[in-house]
């Protein structure tokens, strides 16, 4: 039976790229990430930020699991196509349940159970299809069996949290995340994963960065659509766009092509470990940073648009401000760690800018919201200008080599 199923699996190779079905699959995550930003903006407190971070953590491993599976076999053919569609449906249910995941509303289905069921179905489908896709690769099948242990504990803890009260739910789900992230890392040290298509894997993660940045642009724009266009509103959204472009630039201008080249040169288990560290783990704080930036920008635009309740001189509340400045700082530090893991050197200017953002937080807390965004945009534009001028020659050679 397993051999019959494996006939419908089509393996990948070095030339494989991201499929259209994988891009379609990502649309569900666009919706889910939008829901996370909305969840935090409706509760702009430390508790709300924690809830958003936990949901992002669950979503990330739900997404990256299929990035690994799509690297093992072509996602738009045979059994993988069916598995991906089922997972899409499950994750769409998760997205719908996000607003009620921590505070269930009266009436209808129990949202925390729907939320958990979607995640569990998605991960079970992933493991089942992956086991078939492994074929006769005993090492990969053993790795999947090892992985099933922390995933099973994770599922039980999620279910227990869904059935528990709201305070205990947060604790149980936090433990579930810890078990998942530590368990997957620990079990992978035995060296059973495979990465036959490095270019596909790098491209897959580059696209999720684009999706996260795109969501931040949408969140910024949507926050101001109900208000008349003014110079202040236009300035706010354009500054938000400038920040988003800066985040895109810092990743895709040089970092992404260099990382893809390093991953392609690596072989065997060295490649799999590099993919795990650089992409599965270090891209998560990048996505978190972008989503938290979206929370801050959405608040800024809301303040500027709602002149009936806020003046242009009003400063941002603490949590959205920390989310905006801290999110960008986290994004830059993740870049530093990404480079350190790939080429074993430190990007000092990004460390400096991240540090400045943290140092400037107390100052920004007393600035008008629009000015605080302007300072953030100026720092990022200054960083890009410095790197483009200071490293012009090496940047040019890297970019041309990437397209040769």
Buried (B, 14 or more C-beta within 10 A) or exposed (E): EEEEBBEBBBEBEEEBEBBEBBBBBBEBBBBBBBBBBBBBBEBBEEEBBBBBBBBBBBBBBBBBBBBBBBBBBBBBEBBBBEBBBBBBEBBBBBBBBBBBBBEBEEEEEBBBBBBBBBBBBBBBBBBBBBBBBBBEBEBBBBBBEBBBEBBBBBBBBBBBBBBBEEEEBBEBBBBBBBBBBEBBBEBBEEEBBBBBBBBBBBBBBBBBBBBBBBBBBBBBBBBBEEBEEBEBBEBBBEBBBBBBBBBBBBBBBBBBBBBBBBBBEBEEBEBBBBBBBBBBBBBBBBBBBBBBBBBBBBBBBBBBBBBEEBEEEBBBBEBBBBBBBBBBBBBBBBBBBBBBBBEEEEBEBBBBBBEBBEEBBEEBBEBBBBBBBBBBBEBBBBBBEEBBEEEEEEBEEBEEEEEE
